[in-house]
Amino acid sequence: MAERAPLPFDVAQAAIVGRRSSQQDFLAATTVEDGRAALLVLGDGMGGHEHGELASRLAVGGFLAAATDAVAKGADRVATLSVGLESADACLNAAKTGEAAGSRMGTTLVGAIVDARGIDWISVGDSPLWRFHDGRLDRLNEDHSLRELRRAGATVSGNVLRSAVDGGPIALIDRGRVEFEPGPATAVLLASDGLLTLDETEIAAILARSEGAPARIAAEALVAAVEAHADPRQDNCTLFVARTPVRPKESLGWSPLRWMRRRHA
C-alpha cells in the first residue's frame, strides 16, 4: 500500500494480555480520504484460545481491506463502514466452513472513521467507543451485552453478548456519527471491554491528566491503570486513543496500516 499523508491528529495504541493465556483482541488502522482521516478497527475475539485469536484477526483484516477499497472507489462513510462489516462477517463464515469448521468462534467489532470534524462508526458487541471533550467522557456506541440490560434493571447473570460477528446474521448493529464541537481538543477512545476494569470516572481522569501530551501517553496510562487494579480475572485490554486537533510538536509520526498485537507475560 502506498504511503499516505500523515494524519492531522495523533493516534496511539496499546494492549495487554491481562490474566488470559493469549491475546484474542486485534486492531488495525490506516489513513483514508487522501490522508485526512483515520480508519480504526478493533475486534475482541471469542471461541477459546485459538479460535478467538483467529476470529478477531480475520474480521479486522477483512473489514479493513474492504472498507479501504470502498472509500478509494468513492463510497461515502456509511457505505464504507457497512461494506467493511459485511466483509468481516463473510470472512468468519468462510473460516467456519474451512479451517475452523465446527467452531463457535466470533468477535465484537468496532470500525470508525475519524477526522478533525467528527467521527462515524459501526459496531457490534460490547467493545466501547467514547468521546472525551471539555472534561466529559461520553459513550458513543451501544453495548450489545447483558451488562446493558443489568443497567436497565433486569436481573441477569454473566455477560453474554446479544450480538456478535460470527459468520451468520448479525442480531444488532449500531451506527452513528458525531460532529466535534469547536474549543478544547477532542479525544476518541476505542477499546476492548478489558478496559472496563476502570470505571468511566477513572478513564476521564486519565484522559484529562494527559491533555496536551502525545496520545501514546494517554494510551499507556490507561493500560497501566488497568494493570494496577491487579484483577485476577483481567481480560485482554486493547485500545486506540485518537486526539484531535494536535499541534505539530506533539505528532508521533504515526504511519499508515499499523498492526499491533503486543504481548505481555
C-alpha positions as CSV (number, residue, x, y, z in Angstrom):
1,M,0.0,0.0,0.0
2,A,1.3,3.4,-0.9
3,E,2.3,5.8,1.9
4,R,-0.3,8.5,2.6
5,A,-0.1,11.9,4.1
6,P,0.3,12.0,7.9
7,L,-2.9,12.5,9.9
8,P,-3.7,16.0,11.2
9,F,-4.0,14.5,14.7
10,D,-2.4,12.0,16.9
11,V,-3.3,8.3,17.1
12,A,-1.8,5.8,19.5
13,Q,-2.5,2.2,20.6
14,A,-1.7,0.0,23.5
15,A,-2.5,-3.6,24.7
16,I,-2.0,-6.0,27.5
17,V,-2.9,-9.7,27.7
18,G,-4.1,-9.4,31.3
19,R,-4.5,-12.7,33.1
20,R,-5.5,-14.6,29.9
21,S,-3.3,-17.2,28.3
22,S,-3.4,-15.5,24.9
23,Q,-4.2,-12.2,23.2
24,Q,-7.6,-12.5,21.5
25,D,-8.0,-8.8,20.7
26,F,-6.8,-7.5,17.3
27,L,-6.7,-4.0,15.9
28,A,-5.6,-2.2,12.8
29,A,-5.6,1.2,11.3
30,T,-4.9,3.1,8.1
31,T,-5.4,6.6,6.6
32,V,-8.3,7.2,4.2
33,E,-9.8,10.2,2.3
34,D,-6.3,11.2,0.9
35,G,-4.8,11.2,4.4
36,R,-7.4,13.5,6.0
37,A,-9.0,10.8,8.2
38,A,-8.1,7.6,10.0
39,L,-9.9,4.3,9.7
40,L,-9.7,2.4,13.0
41,V,-10.9,-1.2,13.5
42,L,-10.9,-3.3,16.7
43,G,-12.2,-6.8,17.5
44,D,-12.4,-8.8,20.7
45,G,-12.4,-12.5,19.7
46,M,-14.4,-15.3,21.3
47,G,-14.2,-19.1,20.9
48,G,-11.3,-20.1,23.0
49,H,-7.5,-19.7,22.7
50,E,-7.1,-20.5,19.1
51,H,-10.4,-19.6,17.6
52,G,-10.8,-16.3,19.4
53,E,-7.4,-15.1,18.0
54,L,-8.4,-16.2,14.5
55,A,-11.9,-14.6,14.7
56,S,-10.6,-11.1,15.6
57,R,-7.7,-11.3,13.2
58,L,-9.9,-12.4,10.2
59,A,-12.7,-10.0,11.0
60,V,-10.5,-6.9,11.4
61,G,-8.4,-7.8,8.4
62,G,-11.5,-8.3,6.2
63,F,-13.1,-5.1,7.5
64,L,-10.0,-3.0,6.8
65,A,-9.4,-4.4,3.3
66,A,-13.0,-4.0,2.2
67,A,-13.5,-0.6,3.7
68,T,-10.3,0.8,2.4
69,D,-11.2,-0.4,-1.1
70,A,-14.7,1.0,-0.8
71,V,-13.6,4.5,0.2
72,A,-11.0,4.5,-2.5
73,K,-13.8,3.9,-5.0
74,G,-15.7,6.9,-3.7
75,A,-18.2,5.3,-1.3
76,D,-19.5,7.6,1.5
77,R,-18.7,6.7,5.1
78,V,-22.0,4.9,5.8
79,A,-21.5,2.6,2.8
80,T,-17.8,2.2,3.6
81,L,-18.4,1.0,7.1
82,S,-21.3,-1.2,6.1
83,V,-19.2,-2.9,3.4
84,G,-16.4,-3.4,5.9
85,L,-18.7,-5.1,8.4
86,E,-20.2,-7.3,5.7
87,S,-16.7,-8.4,4.7
88,A,-15.8,-9.2,8.3
89,D,-18.8,-11.4,8.7
90,A,-18.1,-13.1,5.4
91,C,-14.5,-13.8,6.4
92,L,-15.7,-15.6,9.5
93,N,-18.4,-17.5,7.6
94,A,-15.6,-18.8,5.2
95,A,-13.4,-19.8,8.1
96,K,-16.2,-21.7,9.8
97,T,-16.7,-23.8,6.7
98,G,-13.0,-24.2,6.2
99,E,-10.0,-24.2,8.6
100,A,-12.2,-23.6,11.7
101,A,-15.2,-25.8,10.6
102,G,-17.5,-26.6,13.5
103,S,-16.1,-23.9,15.8
104,R,-18.2,-21.4,17.7
105,M,-15.9,-18.5,17.1
106,G,-17.0,-14.9,16.9
107,T,-15.8,-11.4,17.7
108,T,-17.0,-8.0,18.7
109,L,-16.1,-5.4,16.1
110,V,-15.9,-1.6,16.1
111,G,-15.0,0.3,12.9
112,A,-14.6,4.1,13.0
113,I,-13.6,6.8,10.6
114,V,-12.3,9.9,12.4
115,D,-11.1,13.3,11.3
116,A,-10.8,16.8,12.7
117,R,-14.5,17.4,12.1
118,G,-16.1,14.3,13.6
119,I,-16.4,10.5,13.8
120,D,-18.5,7.9,12.0
121,W,-18.8,4.4,13.4
122,I,-20.3,1.0,13.1
123,S,-20.2,-1.6,15.9
124,V,-21.3,-5.0,17.0
125,G,-20.9,-6.3,20.5
126,D,-19.7,-4.6,23.7
127,S,-16.4,-3.0,22.7
128,P,-16.8,0.6,23.8
129,L,-16.3,3.8,21.8
130,W,-16.0,7.1,23.7
131,R,-15.5,10.7,23.0
132,F,-13.7,12.9,25.6
133,H,-14.3,16.6,25.2
134,D,-14.1,19.5,27.6
135,G,-13.7,17.2,30.6
136,R,-16.6,15.0,29.7
137,L,-16.5,11.3,28.7
138,D,-19.4,10.1,26.6
139,R,-20.0,6.6,25.4
140,L,-21.0,6.8,21.7
141,N,-21.9,3.3,20.7
142,E,-24.4,0.8,22.1
143,D,-23.4,-2.0,24.4
144,H,-24.8,-5.3,23.0
145,S,-24.4,-7.3,26.1
146,L,-26.3,-8.4,29.2
147,R,-24.3,-5.7,31.1
148,E,-26.6,-3.1,29.4
149,L,-29.7,-5.0,30.5
150,R,-28.5,-5.0,34.1
151,R,-28.1,-1.2,33.9
152,A,-31.7,-1.0,32.8
153,G,-32.8,-3.0,35.9
154,A,-33.1,-6.5,34.5
155,T,-32.0,-9.5,36.7
156,V,-29.4,-11.3,34.6
157,S,-26.2,-13.1,35.3
158,G,-23.0,-13.3,33.3
159,N,-22.0,-11.0,30.4
160,V,-23.2,-12.9,27.3
161,L,-23.2,-10.9,24.1
162,R,-26.5,-10.2,22.5
163,S,-24.9,-9.6,19.1
164,A,-21.5,-10.6,17.6
165,V,-19.8,-11.0,14.2
166,D,-19.8,-14.8,13.8
167,G,-20.3,-15.6,10.1
168,G,-24.1,-15.5,10.3
169,P,-26.9,-12.9,10.5
170,I,-25.9,-10.1,12.9
171,A,-28.6,-9.6,15.5
172,L,-27.8,-6.0,16.5
173,I,-25.7,-3.3,14.7
174,D,-25.1,0.2,16.0
175,R,-24.2,3.0,13.6
176,G,-23.7,6.7,14.2
177,R,-22.0,10.0,13.6
178,V,-20.9,12.7,16.0
179,E,-19.6,16.1,15.0
180,F,-16.8,17.6,17.1
181,E,-17.5,20.9,18.7
182,P,-15.0,23.8,18.5
183,G,-13.0,24.6,21.5
184,P,-10.9,22.2,23.6
185,A,-9.3,19.3,21.9
186,T,-11.4,16.1,21.5
187,A,-10.1,12.6,22.2
188,V,-11.6,9.4,20.8
189,L,-11.1,6.2,22.8
190,L,-11.9,2.8,21.2
191,A,-11.3,-0.3,23.3
192,S,-12.0,-3.9,24.1
193,D,-14.1,-4.5,27.2
194,G,-11.0,-5.3,29.2
195,L,-10.7,-1.6,29.8
196,L,-13.9,-1.7,31.8
197,T,-11.9,-2.7,34.8
198,L,-11.7,1.1,35.1
199,D,-14.9,3.0,35.6
200,E,-15.6,6.0,33.4
201,T,-14.6,8.4,36.1
202,E,-11.1,6.9,36.2
203,I,-10.9,6.9,32.4
204,A,-11.9,10.5,32.2
205,A,-9.4,11.5,34.8
206,I,-6.5,9.8,32.9
207,L,-7.5,11.5,29.7
208,A,-7.8,14.8,31.4
209,R,-4.3,14.5,33.1
210,S,-2.8,13.7,29.7
211,E,-4.3,16.5,27.8
212,G,-1.6,18.4,25.8
213,A,0.6,15.3,25.7
214,P,1.0,12.8,22.8
215,A,-1.8,10.3,22.5
216,R,0.6,7.5,23.5
217,I,0.9,9.0,27.0
218,A,-2.8,8.5,27.5
219,A,-2.9,5.1,25.9
220,E,0.0,3.8,28.1
221,A,-1.5,5.4,31.2
222,L,-4.9,3.6,30.6
223,V,-3.4,0.1,30.3
224,A,-1.1,0.8,33.2
225,A,-4.1,1.8,35.4
226,V,-5.8,-1.5,34.3
227,E,-2.8,-3.5,35.4
228,A,-2.6,-1.6,38.7
229,H,-6.0,-2.9,39.6
230,A,-4.5,-6.5,39.5
231,D,-7.8,-8.1,38.8
232,P,-7.2,-11.9,39.0
233,R,-9.7,-12.3,36.1
234,Q,-8.4,-9.4,34.0
235,D,-9.3,-9.9,30.3
236,N,-7.2,-8.7,27.4
237,C,-7.2,-4.9,27.1
238,T,-6.6,-3.3,23.8
239,L,-7.2,0.3,22.8
240,F,-6.8,3.2,20.4
241,V,-6.6,6.8,21.5
242,A,-7.0,9.4,18.8
243,R,-6.6,13.1,19.8
244,T,-7.6,15.9,17.5
245,P,-6.5,18.6,16.8
246,V,-2.8,18.2,17.5
247,R,0.0,20.6,17.5
248,P,2.9,19.7,15.2
249,K,5.3,19.2,18.1
250,E,3.0,16.5,19.5
251,S,3.0,14.4,16.4
252,L,4.2,10.9,16.7
253,G,4.8,10.4,13.0
254,W,2.1,7.7,13.0
255,S,2.4,5.6,9.9
256,P,-0.5,4.1,7.9
257,L,-1.5,0.5,8.3
258,R,0.0,-0.3,11.7
259,W,-1.0,-3.7,13.0
260,M,-0.3,-4.3,16.7
261,R,-0.5,-7.4,18.9
262,R,1.7,-6.6,21.9
263,R,2.0,-9.4,24.3
264,H,3.0,-9.2,28.0
265,A,3.9,-12.1,30.2
